[in-house]
């Protein structure tokens, strides 16, 4: 599921990104160096490691390293949080769009009825859910700033959990019998959405870097497997694998939460569908408290964002021209950042240059990562159809008693199945074939598969209109007794859209998390991660412009436009990043920079 968010922890930016096969290193004495001790510094962890030569870097097979148990603890925290987030939000569409069923005080529709509460219609449903996503992914910027500047990631996560928990409790209040469906219900529900998504934002921008930081080795080293093969243990390969399995944990929580809550909503009521996720969410603070003395934490180092922006302003001096083409060429030239390096200053350097040349290189790399993320709103525009319009589409098809919002669980189910397949089969096969499936290539393919999922949905919507008794007004088609009339098409035909969007997440979303961590300066990881997450908010804002298309008879256009934007956007994305793709090894091999907070 999107969002962003296994485990284990990650190679830092100074290692080499490699698109080859990802295997576990065999059990070895060096695994003790991935222990949970927090006293050893980053230099001591590399003592005694045999490092590869330049020739060995090109010839030896690379494997991933062992995973620290601390990372598993953090993954459990994320699993519980995603259970609560997706378990509650999966029923939002029905809660907002559909009216309270006759003779129901809880919103439950029963076996043959349609669950609902507010009866506000599909446009209101799509608008509120889109706002919820927007707010949940704009708040990470504030959470990242607080963590990097004042509290650190762990403390920020803890307080974010408290805020999100309060929002969940208010959400339960909006759905209890006597309030649900009334005039106050909508206001209380919107308040709960704002508070919950605020806590979610502070959580998301910090949990992904925290889980990766539990891994401490930064440099490639050589070990020997049980078969006698000498291999390179590559921390950057651990990055890829860790975030894949971290995403697996996310989707385990999402799958169980969503399946359980759609049945709770249908047969008991919305109060239970909001209470159970809140109860599971209580696991998060317990596990955070249990591991409080075990987690490896990065202390706040003050705000480095002003310094990074100051470097950019300094570097772009004298590069502007009345000729737009010349300006673009100057701002994107290879030597753009060189003038901002302390070693290149003539005479006495400015007093604010309290960093070395290597930190400027890290900042450049972080800006490059953010330029990659700018394209992601076009991708998320397709993904965001999962929990609103595709759920509404399912309600116009023959479900045979299946809750219309249960089909969205095919997405996390497909991810749980295909993440290990990609890790153990597809990626190694590509590597053996000599295909370098780099991070940016994966993201481009993510755009392509997202576009394909929307093409599937558009074609299906066309046939729904063609076969529904009310034609192009399928969402509001009812018989004389007020019961919905649906298309004879079986709801499982939607499966293609969900499977394709799941593959797009493996290629684009997971890789985005990895890219945000490995390309950010060490003291800006939460901030760069928040920029990646903010692209989801940008997509939600764009999605608000498409709300007028989220009604009959315009839904075919809704899916078609999303497919075109993702497809064309993916093509333009690859054209824009082809040169950057060739720098992958260089960017991951940068030495750690040094930054001293200006007094």
N, C-alpha and C positions, 0 to 999 in steps of 0.2 A: 504494500500500500504506500501511497505516496508518502510521504512524509518521508517522507525525508527518510535514518536512523538507525556481527557477533563478534564476533565477539572476540575480540581479542584485539589486540591492540597493535598499534600500528607503527609501521615504519615511519620514521620522521622524514622530513623533506630532503635530507641529504643522501638518500639511497636511490637506487636505480629502479625506475618503473620498468616492468618487463611484461610483455603480453604472452609469454610462453605458458606452458602447462603449470598448474598449481598443484603441488603435492605436499604432503606433510613430510618434514624431515624425520628420518628414523630416530628412535629414542637414542639419546646420546648424553654423555656427561655434561655437555655444554648447556643442556636445558636448564640446569640449575641457575644459569645466568639470567633467566627470565623469571626469577623468583619475585616475590612480592615485597622484598625489603625496600623500604623507602629511604634508608640512610645512605646507601651508596649513590654517588653522583653518576652522571651520564658517562663520564670518562672512565671510571673504574669498571663499569659494566663491560667494557670492551677489552680489558686487560687479559692477555693470554689468548685472545682469539687469533687464529691464523687468517690473515686477509689475502684475498686473491690478487694475483698479478693482472696486468692489463690483458695478457694473452688468455689467462684462465677466465677472465670475465667474458671473453668472447666464445670460449670453447666448452666450458663446463655447464652441465644442466643446473637449473636453478629450482629450489624448492622453498616452501614456506616454513616458517619457524613454529615452535610450540606456542601455545596460547596460555597466558596467565589466568588463573582462576578468578582474579578480581574482575576481569572483563565479563565473565559469566554472571557475576552478581549484578553488574550494571545492566547487562542484557535482560535480566529478570525484571529489574526496575522498569525498563523500557517496555517489556512485554505487558506488564500490568497496566502501564499508562496507556498503551495503544489499545488494550482490551477496553478500557474505560472510554477512550476517545471514539473509537470506531463502533463499539457496542452501543453507545448512546446515539451517535450521529446516524447510524444506519436506519433508524426509524424516524428521522427528522422529516423525510419527504411525506410519509403518510400522516405524521402528526400535524404538519402544517397544511398540507394540500387537501386531505380528505376530511369530510365532516364527521362529527360524532355519530356512530351507528345508532339506529333506532333502539331504544330500550337499553342502551349501554351507558354505564356511569364511569367506565374506565377507559373507553376507547377501543376495547377489544372487539374485533369483527367476528370472531368465531370461525368455524371451519369453512363456511361458504360466504361469509360476509367480508367487507372491506374495512380494515381498521382505520381509525382517523380520530381527529380531535378538533382542530380549529376551522377546517373547511375554508381555508383562505385561497385555494386554487393553486395551479401549477406555477404561475408567474411569481406569486408571493413565495412559494416554496423554493423555487430556484433562486430568487433574489436573496432570501434570508440565508440559505445554505451557502451561497456564494460569498455573502458578507462574512459568515462564520469562518470560512476558509481564508478569506482575505485578512481578517483580524488575527487569526491564529498564526499567520505567516508574516505579518508585519511586526508583531511584537517581539520576534527573535532578535531584532536589531537592538531594542532596549535591553533585552536579557543579555545579549553578548557584551554590550557596553558596560553594564553593571558587573558582569563576571570578570572581564578583562581589566577593569579599572579599580573596582572596589572590593568585591566579595570573593572572587574566584568562582570556578565552575561548580564545585560541590555545594557551597552555601546557596548559590543562586538557584540550583536545581531544587534544593530542599524548600525554599520559600515559594518557588513556582508550583511545587506540588501542593502546598497549603492553599494557594490562591485557586488552583484548579479544583481542589476538593470542595471549596466553598461554592464554586459555580455548579458543581454536580449536585450538591445538596439543594440549592435553589431550583435546579431543574426538576428534581423530584417533587418539590412543592407545587410546581406548575401543573403537575400531572395527577395529583391526588383527586379522588372523587369529591365532588363539590366545588372544585376549582377548575378542573379540566373542561375545556369547551366554553367556559364563561369569558366575560369581557376582560377579567383580570389575568386570565391564563396566558394570553398572548404577551402582555407586558412583562410578566414574571419570566416567561420563557426566553424572551429576547435578552433580558438582564442576565439570565443564566448563561446564555450563549456568549455574551461579551466577557463575563468574568472567567468562564472556563477557557475560552480561547486565549485570554491574556496569560493565564497560567501555563497553558500549552506552549505559547510562544517562548516564554522564558526557559522552559524545560528543553525544548527541541534544539535550540542553538547551542546548548552546553553538553547534552548527554552524548552526542556523537563524538565530539572531540575528547570527552572524558574517557569513553570506552577505548578509544584508540591510544590514548596516552598511557594506558596500563602496560603497553609493550615498550621496553626501554632501549633495545638495541637499535642503533641507527645505521650501522655499516654492514655491508655484506661480509660474510666470513665463510670459510671452507669447513666442511665436516665430511665424514665418511659414513655411508649407509651400511646396514647389516650385510648387504650383498658385496661390499667392498668398493662401491662406486664413490668417487670423490665428487661432491656436489657443492654448489654455492647456496647458502641460506640467505635468501634475499628478503630483507624487511619490506620492501615495496610490494612484493608479491603477497606478503602477509596482509598488507593494506587492502588489496583487492579482495582477498578471501575473507578477511575479517568483516568488512562491510557487507559482503554477500550474506554471511551467516547472521550478522547483526540484523539485516533486513529479514532474514528467515524468522528470527525471534519476533520481530515486529508483526509479521503476518500470521504467526501462530496465535498471538494475542488477538489480532484483528479477526481472524477466522472464527475462533471459538466465541469471541464476544458477539460478532455479528449474527452467527447462526442461532446462538441462544436467545438473543434479544428479539429477533424477528418472530420467534415462536412465543416468547413472553408477551410481546405486544399483541399478537393475534389471538391468543387464547386466555390471557390473564388481564393485560392492560399495560398502558404506558408507564404507570408508576413502578411496576416491576422491571420494565425494560430500562429504566433510569436508575433504579436502586441497585440492581446486581452489578453493573459496571462500577458504581461508586464503592461497593463492598470490595470488589477485586482491586480497585485502585489503592485501597488501604495497604496492600502488600508493598507498594513502592516506598512509603516512608519507613516501614519496618526493615526492609532490606538496606535502604540507605543508612539507617542507624546501625544495623549490624556490621556493615562494612566501613564505618566511619574512620576507623584506625588502620584500615587495610588499603584503601584506595591511594593511588599515586596522584597527587594533586599538583596543579601548576598555580603558584601564588599569583595574585593580581600584581601587575607591574605598572599600573597607571595607564592612562589613555595614550596609545601610540598612534591613534588615527590622525590627530593634528600633525604629527611629525611626518606621517606617510603622505598626507595631502600637501604638506609644505614641500616635500621632496618633489612631488609631481609639479607643483607650481614653479619651483625653481628650475626644473628640467625643461619646461616648455617655454622659458623666456627666449625671445628672439626667433621663435619658430612659427609665429603667426604671420599670415599674409592676406592681402585682399583677394588673392587667387585661392579659392577654396580647395582646388586640387593640390596646389603647392602646400597649403596648410596641412591637409590630411597626410601628404607624403612626409612632411617634416615631423609631425606628431607620431607617426608610426615607423620612423626610421630605426635602424638597428642601434644607432648610437644615442637614442633619445635620453637614456638615463645616465649616460657617462658624465655629463656636466654636473650632475648632482652628487657625484662621489667625492668624499673628502680628499682623496689623494689627487684629484684633478683640479683642486682649487689653487689659484695663483695668489701667493701671499698668504696672509692670515685667513683661515677659514671662518665662516660665520659661527657665532656662538651657539646657534641652535643645532649645529651638526654634531650631535653627541652620539654618533654611530660610526661604523666602519663601512668600507666598500661592500662587504659581503651582505650587510643588512639592506643596502640599496638594491642589490640583486634579488634578495628575498622579497622586497616590496614590489619590484618589477614583476616577479613571478606571481605575487598575489593579485596585482592589477590584471595580469593576463588571465588568471583564473576567473576573475569577475567579468572580464569581457566575454568569456565562454558562457557564463551563466546568464548573460543578457538575452540569449536566445531561448532560454527555457520556458518563458511564459507561453510561447506557441505550443510547446509540448504539453504543459500542464492544462492547457485549454481542452485538450482531448481527454486527459485523465480525469478531469473534474466532472465529466459527463457520467461517471460511474455511479455517484451517489445522489444524482438528481434525475436527469432526463432519462437515463437508461432504466432506472427504477420505475419511473412513470410509464415508460414504454412497455415494461413487463406487465403492468396492470391492464394493458389493452390487449393482452394475448391470453390464450388458454393456459391456465396454470394447474388445472386439475387439483385444486385445493392447496397448492403450494403457495406460501406467502410471496407476494410479488417482489419483496425486497430481499428474498433469500438468494436470488441469482447473483447478486453482487459479490457473494462469497466465493464465486468461482475465481475471482481475481486473486485473493490470498491463497486459495487452494492451489491454483496453478503455480504461484510463486513458490510455495512449499515444495512442490514436485519438481519444478524446473530449475530452481537455484542449485541444488546438488548436481543435477544433470549437466548444467552449464559448467559448473566447477570441475566435475570429475570426467566429463565426456567431451562436451563441445569445445571448450577452450583448449584443452590438451590436444584434441584432434586438429584444430586450426594451427596450433604451434608446430605439431609434427609435420603438417603440410607446408610449413614455412610462411604462414600468413601471420603478419604482425598485427594482431587485433588490439590496437592501442586504445587508450581511454577515449580519445576524441573520435575514433572510428566507432566505438561502441555507442557513444552518444548520438552520432549521426544515424546509426541503425535504429536507435530508440525512437527517433523522430519518424523514421519510415514505418516501423511497426505500429506506432500510435496512429499515423495517418490511415494505415490499413484497417485498424479497428473501427475508425469512424466511417470508412467506406462501407464496411460490413453493416454498421448500424443504420446508415442512410438507405442502403438497399432494403434492409429489413423493414424500415419504417414505410417505404414505398409500398411494400406488399401488405403491410398492416392496413394502410389506407385502402388498398385495393380490395381487401377481403372483409373489412369491418362493415357491419350492417349500416352504420352511419357514415361510411366513406371517410372523408377528410376531417371528421369530428369524432375521432375514436375515443379521445380521453373523456368525453362527456356523454357518451352513448349509453342510454338506459332504456329499460322496458317500461311498461305502464305502471309497474309496481315500484319503480325506482331502483331496480337491480341493474348493475352494469351489463351491457352487451359487448362482447369482446370478439376479436378476430379468432378464427379457428386455428391459426398458426400456433404451434406449441411453443411455450416460453423458452424451452431449451435451445431453440434456434439462436438465441442471444449468445450462446457459449463462445462463439467465434470472437466476438468483440472483447470478451473478458480475457480470453487466453492471449490474444494479440496484445492487449494493453499490459498484461503481466510480463510478456517478453520485453515490451518497451521499457518497463520499470527496471528489469534486470540490466538492460543495456544503458539506459539514460539515468534513472534515478539513483541506483546504487553507485554507479560510476561518478555521478555528481557529488555524492557524499565523500567518496574517496578523493576526488580531485580537490574538493574544498579543503580537506585536511592536509594532503601532501603538498599543496602549492602555497599554503599560507605561511607567513612568518610565525615562528613559535609563539610569540606574544600577541598574535592577531588571529588565532585559530577560531575562537568563538565568533569573532567579527566576520571573517570570511565565510564561515559556515552560515551565519545569519543572512549574508548577502545571497547565498544559494537558496536558502529557505524563503527569502523575500521574493524571489521570482515566482513562487506560488501565489503570493499576495498580488503580484503584478498580473498574473494570469486571472485571478479572481476578479480584479478590477476590469480587465478586458472582458471577462465573462459577463459582467453586469451589462455591457453593451449588447450582449447577445440574448439577454432575457426576453426581449420582444419576439425572438424567434422560437422561444420555448413553449409555444402554444400551437394547437391545430389551426390551420393546416400547414404550418411553416416548419415543422420539425425535420423534414427531409433536408431543407436548406440549412438548418442548424448543424446537422451532422456533416453535411457536404462542405460547408465553409470551414468547419474545424479541421476536416481532412486536408483541404487545400492549404490552409495556413501551416499545418504541421509538415506537410509534404514539401511545399516550396521553401518553408523556413529551414527544414533539415538540409535541403540542397544548398541554400545560401550559407548556412552554418558551415558546412564542410568546405565550401569555397573560401570562406573567411579564415578558417583555422588550419588549412593544409600546411602552411608554413610553420605554425606553432607545433603541429603534430611531429614535425621532424626534430624539434628541440626537446622531446620528452625526456630522453636520458640526461641531457645537459641540465634541465631544470631540476630533476630529482637528485642530481649530484652536487648541488650547490653546498658550499661550506656554511656552517651556522654563522649568522651575523651577530654583532654585538650592538646593543642599544642601551644607552644610559639615559634615564629620565632627566629632562632638563629641570634644573632647580629654579 
